[in-house]
């Protein structure tokens, strides 16, 4: 666990922080797959690290983030904190039907998300950070020996250092508020852009021409050092 902690601390402030944190912990406990998801009080979820896609299970993880995370007893109605086993949260779906869930007694919790790897042992480390709860989850085939109670406790004891690392990384990587760089009019255009308004809608709302809106968009992209709307939306989420 010490080497995982060292790797995580060494990556603070770097683009690879999430990958270093999830992967170093995964290796330390001897699991095959790792993922990191941020759960918020308003029921939104954001994928922070995807270790599933290289193994061919990327769609299963996407289904979890976008559709089924709120159905997991580990995160709903209140996310757990600390290190926990999925097997301790088994539920019986009975006759429940959902297009994104597969109900089966073969799974630890009695179900799996569509596209998820089958028959996995799941361990989760949940820490309060970034305005919500970060879920660091790890998976491997259940045919292997289960993680020992001592190893689970050791993982749980990392909750404090992991929380501190996330908060420190957030301070390093959090972008400056848009209004520190943009003019008053550019701020208005920026707020409407991240709200999902088209150039035409922004022009009508602000009483300016589409050409002027496009000029403002170019300046916003240049000043905030983003190259696409997707990057702009991601920056806006991190700043909130």
Rosetta blueprint (number, residue, H / E / L):
1 X L
2 X H
3 X H
4 X H
5 X H
6 X H
7 X H
8 X H
9 X H
10 X H
11 X L
12 X L
13 X L
14 X L
15 X L
16 X L
17 X H
18 X H
19 X H
20 X H
21 X H
22 X H
23 X H
24 X H
25 X H
26 X H
27 X H
28 X H
29 X H
30 X L
31 X L
32 X L
33 X E
34 X E
35 X E
36 X E
37 X E
38 X E
39 X E
40 X E
41 X L
42 X L
43 X L
44 X L
45 X E
46 X E
47 X E
48 X E
49 X E
50 X E
51 X L
52 X L
53 X H
54 X H
55 X H
56 X L
57 X L
58 X H
59 X H
60 X H
61 X H
62 X H
63 X H
64 X H
65 X H
66 X H
67 X H
68 X H
69 X H
70 X H
71 X H
72 X L
73 X L
74 X L
75 X L
76 X L
77 X L
78 X L
79 X L
80 X L
81 X L
82 X E
83 X E
84 X E
85 X E
86 X H
87 X H
88 X H
89 X H
90 X L
91 X L
92 X L
93 X L
94 X L
95 X L
96 X L
97 X L
98 X L
99 X L
100 X L
101 X E
102 X E
103 X E
104 X L
105 X L
106 X L
107 X L
108 X L
109 X L
110 X L
111 X E
112 X E
113 X E
114 X L
115 X L
116 X L
117 X L
118 X L
119 X L
120 X E
121 X E
122 X E
123 X E
124 X E
125 X E
126 X E
127 X E
128 X E
129 X E
130 X L
131 X L
132 X E
133 X E
134 X E
135 X E
136 X E
137 X E
138 X E
139 X E
140 X E
141 X E
142 X L
143 X L
144 X L
145 X L
146 X L
147 X L
148 X L
149 X H
150 X H
151 X H
152 X H
153 X H
154 X H
155 X H
156 X H
157 X L
158 X L
159 X H
160 X H
161 X H
162 X H
163 X H
164 X H
165 X H
166 X H
167 X H
168 X H
169 X H
170 X H
171 X H
172 X H
173 X H
174 X L
175 X L
176 X L
177 X L
178 X H
179 X H
180 X H
181 X L
182 X L
183 X L
184 X H
185 X H
186 X H
187 X H
188 X H
189 X H
190 X H
191 X H
192 X H
193 X H
194 X H
195 X L
196 X L
197 X L
198 X L
199 X H
200 X H
201 X H
202 X H
203 X H
204 X H
205 X H
206 X H
207 X L
208 X L
209 X L
210 X H
211 X H
212 X H
213 X H
214 X H
215 X H
216 X H
217 X H
218 X H
219 X H
220 X H
221 X H
222 X H
223 X H
224 X H
225 X L
226 X L
227 X L
228 X L
229 X H
230 X H
231 X H
232 X H
233 X H
234 X H
235 X H
236 X H
237 X H
238 X H
239 X H
240 X L
